[in-house]
Amino acid sequence: MKKGWSLDEVIYFSEVKKDIIAGDDGRIEGKTLAPPAEGVFIHGLYLEGAAWSKVEQKLEESQPKVLFTPMKFIWIMPSKMDEIDNGHSYKCPIYKTAMRKGTLSTTGHSTNFVLYLYLPMQKKHQ
């Protein structure tokens, strides 16, 4: 790795990009988004049973009878584990398909599982 970190020190850090607004094909005004200097941008994901608050930039409850909501662009970059504080966040599993089932791998995850993203969420009112 170009930073010289050992593999057991690395975690993927994610940040939802509020300033990137693109069409369904991931293009902005007909142009392809330039890649970040480090990491990758991902798009085309959907949240199941939750929604993304554009105002608060956090997970929120979805509208009644709405099961899937589109997610904004997400920037994923490698970081050192001891430098990340995910705060009050949801450990959101990302799957290759909406069908979560697959063959159980040696890691204990489905073969459709990709990674976890930590998404900030609203604190429950008590």
N, C-alpha and C positions, 0 to 999 in steps of 0.2 A: 504494500500500500504506500502511496506517495507520502503520507504523513509519518510513517515509521511506527504506527501503533500495532500492537499485537492483536490478533483476531479476537481474543477473549476480552479485550477492552472496548470493542466497537459495538455500537448500537445505531439503529437508524432513527434519526430525529426527523420529525415531520412538522411542517408549518403550512396551514391553509392560507392560500394567497388571496386576500380580499381585493387586491388591485388588478387581478387578471380576469377579464371578462371576455369569454370566447363563445363561439357558436358550438353546436353539438359535435362538429367535426374537430374541435380543438384548435381551429384557426381563428386568428384575430384579424378582422377586416380583410379577409382573403389571404393573409400572410401567415406563414408558419411561425410559431413562437420560438424565439432563439433559446437554446438550452442554457441553463444556469452555468456559472463557472465551476460549480461543484454540485454533485448530486444530480437528480432528475426531477422534472415536472411530470406529474401523472394527472390524467383526467379521464372522464367517462365512468367514474365510480358512482354508485347509488347507495344511499343509506336505507336500511330496512328498519322500519319502526321508529325512526327519528328524523329530524330535519336539522339543517344548518341555519342558524340565525345570522342573517347578513348584517344586522345592526350590532349585536353583541359578540359576533365571531365565536360562537360556542354552539355545542349541540343543544337542541331543545326538543320538546315533544312535537311529534308530527301532528298535522291537522287530522281531525276525525275522518276515518275511512280512507286515509292515504297511507298506504303501506310502504311505497318506495318514493324517495325524493332524490333528485340529482345532487351530487356533491361538487363543490368548487375545485379549482386546480389545487393540487397539493405538491409541495416541494419536499422531497425526501433527500436527506444528506447523511453521510456517515458522521458520527460524533463519538467522543469518548464517553463511556457509561458514567463515570464519576463527575462529568461536567453538565449532565442533563438533570433538570428538575421538572418533571411532568406536571407538578401541581395537582389540582383537582381535575383529573382527566379520566376519560373512559378508554380502556384498552380495547380498541376496536379491531376485530379480526378481519383481514382482507382475504377473500377467496377468488379463485379464477372464474368461477361461475356462481350463479345464484343457488345452484344445487350444491350444498355444502358436503354432501356425502361423497365419499370416494374410498379408495383403499386406505386403510390405516397404515401409516408409515412407521418406521422405527422410532421417530421422534414423538409419537403419540398423537400426531395431527393427521387430518385427512390429506390425501395427496392433492386436493384442491386448495388447501391453505397456502397462502403466500407469506404474509407477515402481519404483525400487529402495528397499528398506528395509535398513538396516544392523542386523542382529540379532546380539547378543553370542553367542559360541560358546566351548565348552570348548577349552582348549589341548590339543593332542595330547601323549600321554605318549611319551617317547622312551626 
